[in-house]
C-alpha cells in the first residue's frame, strides 16, 4: 500500500482497485494494546498477532495471480516481506483500512509538493547563481583533468626509463660478482699452489719441538691435499709446484721420523718418560702427518717405540718384582696345616693372631681404597723402606683420565740420593766383590741408574714410588740393596705388583691412543714380557705356598682388578688377571685338600698324637675357626662362580674337624668334662666369628623347663647371619651348652622342684585361671613354703659351686664360662620370679611375711654373683 501511494495519478484508479481487493481479503488483526502497556510506542507484537497477520498476508498472496503482480510492476516483490516493515506491520496488526490510508498518504504528498514548489520559486536567484558557480567549477575541473592526463603520460615514460636502468644495473652487478668470484678463486688457487719461501725454510730447518712446527705441517698438508685434488686437471701451476711439494714432503717425513725415534728411545726413567709423552701429546699432528704420507716410516716409529718400551718396562718391572719378592714375610709351610699336631707346626700366623689361618688385619686389603692405594715403595739407595700408604709421591691414574701427573723429586718421602762413593752401607764400591773388572756397559748402566735416582722418584706419574732399579740383573749379590726392615704378606706384594702393571698399562694406553691413534695390539706387544714376569712370579710362589688366606686374597684381588680394567676399557690385562686368578684358585683348592687330608690323618691316627688334651680349645679347633672366619670375611669378594667350590671345601673341612673334636672329647670319661670340652672348642669358633661380625646369635634349645633363649636372643635380627658351616658349628655349641645346663640343674634338687612347680602352675596363675584347691592338693601354701625354704638354703651355695666348676672348666675360654653362668642365673631368676608371682596372687596372706620370702635380697645377690672371674 505504501508503494502504490508514490505512483502517478493516472494509475491511481487501478491501484486503488487493487488495494481495495487486497484489503477485502485480509483478515483484520486484533487491536494493539494501549500505549501505556507498551513503553516503546507500539512495542513488540505478541506472538499470536504475528501468526494472525502471517495468515492474512498468505491469504492475500493466494488471491492474486502472477498477471496481477505484473500489472502492478511488483513481480519481484514478496508480499511476505511486508511484515519486515514496522509501519505496515503495525497497520496490519491494528486492522487499518489500507485504501483509506493510501488516499490519506497521497493527499499529504500532494500538499507537500505544492509547498516545495513555492519554496523553489522563492529561491530561483539562488539556484541561478548556484548553476553559474557549478559551471565555473566544471570548467576548472576539466582543465585539471587535462593536466593530470598529461602528467600520467609523463609518469609512464619515466617508469619505462627506470625499468630499463634497473635492468642494466642488475646486469652490471651480475658481471661484477662473477668477476670477483673468479678473481677470488684464482687468488685462492694461486695461494694454495704456491709454496712460500718462509714456509719451505721453516719446514726444512725449523725446530720440530716447537709449537709452531705442527702449524707449518698443517699448511703443507693443506697444499698437498689441494694439489692432489687438481692433479687430474693437468694444470701448469700444479706441475710447476709439484717438485717443491714432493721435496718438502720427503724432507719433513724424514725429519719427523728421526725426531720421534730419538724422542721415544732417549728416556732413562719413568719421570722423564712421562714428561716426553706429555710433550708429544701436545703435538699429535706430527705422527698423523707421518702416518698419512709415509706409513712405512710411521710403522718404523711405532716399532721403535714398542721395542724401547718393551725393553724398558720388562727390565724395570723385573727389578720391581724381584725386590718385592724379597720383602715377603715368613709364611706358612707344609707343616702348618689345620690337622697337623701342635708339635709339628712351624709357621707363623697373621700379626696378633693365634694361628696362621687367622686373617687379622689382612682383610683390610679388600677395601676399595686399599685396592687402589699406591703400590708398596721398596727401599732406595741409602734409605729405608717407606710406608706403602705414603701418598706424597704418587699420582693416581684412572681409566678415564687423559693425562698423568708427575711428582717432584724433592717432595717429602722421595728416595734419597745415593752416595756415589759407596754402596749405601758405608762401604766403598772398589772393595765390593764382583765390582772390579766389570765391563764398561755395566758401569754406564749403573751410572745412568744413579742419575735417575738423583732426579727424584722414577715411578712418579703412574701412582707408585721409586722401586729399586734393575741392579739385580747385573749384580747377583745385591751389594747396593739396603737392608729390608719391613715385610709384607704375599697378597700385599701381589697387589702392588699387579697394580704397578695395571697403572703402567693404563698410562701407556692413554698415550698410545692419543698420539699413535693405536689400539691394544701396541700395548700387548709392549707389556707381553711384563705379563710373563708377574705370571712367573706367581707361579714360583704357588709351588711352595700353603697360605690359604693369601691364595684366596690373591683370587679376590685379581677378580676386583678385572673389573677395574673393564671399567677403564683396557682389555689387554683382563685375560692375564683371569689366568692369575685361576692359578691361585687352583692352588687354593689343592692346599685345602691337603689340609682336609691332614685332619683326616689325625682323625684316623692315634689319639696320643693329638696331645696335650685338656679342657681348653684344641689348636686344631682354633685353626678351623680362624679358617672359617677368614672364608666368611672374604666371601663377598670371592667371584660368584667360585663360591660353591669354596663352600664345598669349607664344608668338608668342617665335617672332618667336627669328627675329630668328637673323637678328642670322647677321651674324657666324665660327661660334664665331655660337654665342657665341646663348649670350649665350639665356643672358641663361635666367639671368633661373632667378634669379627660374621655370625649372629641363636637361641639355646633345651628340654629342661626354663632353660631357653634370652630376651636378647629372641629379638636377635642377625641369628641367620654367617656361612652355613659357621651356623652349624653354632648349633653344636648351643646343644652342648644346653646339655651342660641340664646336667648341672639335675644335680641340684632345689632348682628342679622350683622349676617343676613354677612351670606347672605359673601360666595358670598368670592367666587368672581359678584353681580348685580341693581338687589340686599339691597347690597349697605349705608346699610353696617348703620350696621357698629349700631354695633359700641352697641356691647361693649351688651358684658358687657352679662358678668354681666354670672357672676350672673354662679358664682358657672365659667368654663361654661367663655366658653359661649368666644363663644359669637367668634360669634361676625366671623361675623364682614366677614363684613370687604365684605367692602374691594366691598365697599373699600366708607367705608374704615368711622369713624365706625375700625377692629383693635374692635379686641383689644374683647381681653380685654375676661375675665369673672377679
Secondary structure as UniProt FT lines:
FT   TURN            2..3
FT   HELIX           4..6
FT   HELIX           9..11
FT   HELIX           12..25
FT   HELIX           35..37
FT   TURN            41..42
FT   HELIX           47..63
FT   HELIX           66..71
FT   TURN            72..73
FT   TURN            75..76
FT   HELIX           79..84
FT   HELIX           86..94
FT   HELIX           98..122
FT   HELIX           124..193
FT   HELIX           197..205
FT   TURN            208..209
FT   TURN            211..212
FT   HELIX           213..229
FT   HELIX           231..233
FT   HELIX           236..264
FT   HELIX           270..281
FT   TURN            282..284
FT   HELIX           285..293
FT   HELIX           295..325
FT   TURN            326..327
FT   TURN            334..335
FT   TURN            338..339
FT   HELIX           342..344
FT   TURN            351..352
FT   TURN            356..357
FT   HELIX           360..366
FT   HELIX           368..371
FT   TURN            381..382
FT   TURN            388..389
FT   TURN            392..393
FT   TURN            399..400
FT   TURN            409..410
FT   TURN            412..413
FT   TURN            420..421
FT   HELIX           429..431
FT   TURN            433..437
FT   HELIX           440..455
FT   TURN            458..463
FT   HELIX           470..473
FT   TURN            476..477
FT   TURN            479..480
FT   HELIX           490..511
FT   HELIX           512..516
FT   HELIX           520..526
FT   HELIX           528..543
FT   HELIX           548..567
FT   TURN            568..569
FT   TURN            572..573
FT   HELIX           574..604
FT   HELIX           607..610
FT   HELIX           619..634
FT   HELIX           635..637
FT   HELIX           640..665
FT   TURN            666..667
FT   HELIX           671..691
FT   TURN            692..693
FT   TURN            705..706
FT   HELIX           711..714
FT   TURN            719..720
FT   HELIX           724..746
FT   HELIX           749..766
FT   TURN            767..768
FT   TURN            773..775
FT   TURN            777..778
FT   HELIX           781..809
FT   HELIX           814..842
FT   HELIX           844..847
FT   TURN            848..849
FT   TURN            851..852
FT   HELIX           855..864
FT   TURN            865..866
//
